[in-house]
Amino acid sequence: MLRGAALRVTRPRLAVLSAVFAHPHADTDSIIGVVRTDLPEVSHQAVYDGLHALTAAGLVRRIQPSGSPARYESRVGDNHHHTVCRSCGLIADVDCAVGGAPCLTASDDNGFVIDEAEVVYWGLCPGCSTTGDS
């Protein structure tokens, strides 16, 4: 994947990519923790640099729901959306709302050529809705 995206293959990049695939919607601190289980000497900066390079290359996607730190996922290129629990912060993927990308048609595109729509559905996850958390 890295070579296909014209990125140099390094142990930190491989570890970061593996962590994102294994832990969808993880924040940077969580990814650092996972990477350090295999590469204890890796620096915060190396993980940040890896996430930036992988995102720029389109190998991972960065999302940031309101009130949440940036999170990363390996599901790219399909313009999917997310549900976010207002109580515990759980994030789950939701396939495209209706039709083909960008899923929604803007009432006024202001001259833009729109290629993506970002939709976040907010509510309570099954665990929180059954416990009465809010």
C-alpha positions in Angstrom: 0.0 0.0 0.0 2.7 2.5 1.0 4.8 2.0 -2.2 1.6 2.1 -4.3 1.0 5.6 -2.8 4.6 6.6 -3.5 5.5 6.6 0.2 8.7 5.3 1.6 8.1 2.1 3.6 9.3 2.6 7.2 8.6 0.6 10.4 6.7 3.6 12.0 4.5 4.1 8.9 3.7 0.4 8.7 2.9 0.3 12.5 0.7 3.4 12.2 -1.2 2.0 9.2 -1.7 -1.3 11.0 -3.0 0.4 14.1 -5.5 2.4 12.1 -6.7 -0.7 10.3 -7.0 -2.6 13.7 -8.7 0.3 15.6 -11.1 2.2 13.4 -12.0 5.7 14.6 -9.1 5.7 17.1 -7.6 9.1 18.2 -4.0 10.0 17.9 -3.1 9.1 21.5 -4.7 5.6 21.1 -2.8 5.1 17.9 0.4 6.1 19.6 -0.3 3.5 22.4 -1.0 0.7 19.9 2.1 1.6 17.8 4.3 1.6 20.9 3.3 -2.0 21.7 5.4 -3.0 18.7 7.8 -0.1 18.5 8.3 1.2 22.1 10.9 3.7 20.9 8.7 5.5 18.4 8.2 9.2 19.1 4.9 11.1 19.1 6.2 13.1 16.2 6.9 10.0 14.1 3.3 8.9 14.6 1.9 12.4 13.9 4.1 12.5 10.7 2.9 9.0 9.7 -0.7 9.9 10.2 -0.2 13.1 8.1 1.5 11.2 5.3 -1.0 8.4 5.2 -3.9 10.9 5.2 -2.3 13.0 2.5 -1.8 9.9 0.4 -5.4 8.8 0.8 -4.6 5.6 2.7 -6.4 6.7 5.8 -9.2 9.2 6.5 -9.2 11.8 9.2 -12.5 12.7 10.8 -13.3 15.1 13.7 -16.8 15.1 15.0 -17.7 18.2 16.9 -16.3 18.1 20.4 -14.0 15.2 19.6 -10.3 14.9 18.9 -9.2 14.0 15.4 -9.8 10.3 14.7 -8.5 8.1 11.9 -10.0 5.2 9.9 -8.9 3.0 7.1 -12.2 3.1 5.2 -11.5 5.5 2.4 -12.9 6.4 -1.0 -16.5 5.5 -0.5 -17.9 8.7 1.1 -19.5 7.0 4.0 -20.8 8.8 7.1 -20.8 8.2 10.9 -23.1 7.9 13.9 -21.7 9.3 17.1 -23.0 8.5 20.6 -23.7 11.7 22.6 -22.9 9.9 25.8 -19.9 7.6 25.4 -18.5 9.0 22.1 -18.7 5.6 20.2 -18.4 6.2 16.5 -19.7 3.8 13.9 -19.7 3.8 10.1 -22.9 4.4 8.1 -23.1 3.7 4.4 -23.9 6.6 2.0 -27.3 8.2 2.8 -29.0 8.0 -0.6 -27.7 7.5 -4.1 -24.1 7.9 -5.3 -21.4 10.2 -4.0 -21.6 12.8 -2.8 -24.9 11.4 -1.4 -26.6 14.8 -0.9 -27.2 17.5 -3.4 -26.6 21.1 -2.1 -29.5 23.5 -2.6 -26.9 26.0 -3.8 -23.4 24.8 -4.7 -22.1 28.4 -5.0 -20.2 27.3 -8.1 -18.3 24.6 -6.4 -17.8 21.2 -8.0 -18.9 19.1 -5.0 -17.3 15.6 -4.6 -18.0 14.8 -1.0 -20.7 15.3 1.6 -20.0 14.9 5.3 -22.9 13.8 7.5 -22.8 12.9 11.2 -25.8 11.4 12.9 -25.9 12.1 16.6 -27.7 10.0 19.2 -27.3 7.3 21.8 -25.6 4.0 21.0 -27.4 0.8 21.9 -25.4 0.4 25.2 -26.1 4.0 26.4 -29.8 4.0 25.3 -30.5 0.9 27.3 -28.7 2.1 30.5 -30.5 5.5 30.5 -27.3 7.5 30.1 -27.5 10.9 28.4 
